[in-house]
Amino acid sequence: MTIDPGRLLILRAVRRAGGVQAAAGLLHVTPSGISQHLAKLEAEVGLDLVDRSRRGGGRPLCLTAAGHRLADGAERVADALSAAERDLDEFRTDVSGPLRIGGFSVAITELVAPVAMRLAVTDPTLDPCIYELTEAEGLARLGTGDLDMLISERLGPGDPERPAGVVERDLMPDPYRVIVPASWPVLTDAAELLARPWVTTSYDILYRRVLVDVCERHGVTLNAHNIGTGSAATLLALVANGLGAAIIPALTLSQNPTPNVRLSRGVIDPGGRIISVLLPANRASAAADRFVAELRRYAASGRAEENPLG
C-alpha cells in the first residue's frame, strides 16, 4: 500500500476545518477537488475514511475511526515536514564553513581578497577558499559542484552564452582606460591617436576586438603590435617603453601601477566590461549570498577602482 502524503495533509485539513467546504477555502482549491482526493485516499488504503451516513442536514463532516487514525498520522507527517523546513531555514541563514571561490587574477586580488579580509572580522566562521582559475576551468568546477561561485566578466555583444544552470549577478562596471607612453605628446584628436602604434595581445582576442571596433567607428586602420601573452604587466611595460598605446580595464590598471605611462582621457570612448559573479542555480547558499553582498558593497565604495595614474 502506497499512501500519497499530499492526500494525508488534505485529510488533516478536512478534520481541522470540520468539512470539505471549509478545507477547500483554507487550501485554496475547489470543494470537488478535496472530495476527489479523499476518494482516492480511501481507494489507496482500502477503507472508508468519511462517515457518509451522517452527511447532510448541515451537520459537520465526520471521519470514521480509520479516518481519525490516519488523520493522526497526517499530523505527524505535517510536524515532520515543518521540522524539515526549519532545518532548511537554518541552512539558508548559516554562513559558516568553507566557501569555494574561483576567478581570474585581477578579480581575486582586487575584489575577493579584500572582501575575504573584511569578512574575517565580521563573519569569522566563514572560510573562503580562493582559487585562481581560467573561465573554462571555473565553469567546469561550478558545474561539477567543486566550486561555489566564479568571478567572471561580461564584455558585451559577441560574448559566449552562459551555460544552463548558472545564475549571473552583476558586481560592478569596469571601464576601459586608454594608456599611452608618457613620452608621447598630448593628443586631442581621435583619428590621430588611433593612427599611432597600438599594443594588443593575441592571447585575449576580446580586448583586441574592442580596439578594432573603436578604429572602425573612426574610420582608421589599426596599426598594432601583437604580443603572445595576456599578461597586463607585459602590456604595460611595452607601453611604458614607447612601443604603442593600449586599452586596459581600470581594475587591471589599479593592480599594475607603471611609471612612464599616462592616461589619455576624453579622446576616444572604448567602453567597458561588467564584473559579475556566477552561481549554481540549484544550490542555495547563505554563505555565497553573504559574500556577494559584501563584494557589491566593496565595489560600490570605489576602493576597487582606485587608479594610480589619476
Buried (B, 14 or more C-beta within 10 A) or exposed (E): EEBEEEBBBBBBBBBBBEBBEBBBBEBEBEBEEBBBBBEEBBEBBEBBBBEEEEEEEEEEBBBBEBBEEBBEBBBEBBEEEEEEEEEEEEEEEEBEEEBBBBBBBBBBBBBBEBBBEEBEEEBEEBBBEBBBBEBEBBBBBBBEEEBBBBBBBEBEEEEEEBEEEBEBBEBBEBEBBBBBBBEBEEBEEBEEBBBBBBBBBEBEEEBBBBBBBBBEEEEBEBEBEEBEEBBBEBBBBBBBEEBBBBBBBBBBBBBBEBEEBBBBEEBBEBBBBBBBBBBBEEEEBBBBBBBBEBBBEBBEEEEBBEEEBE
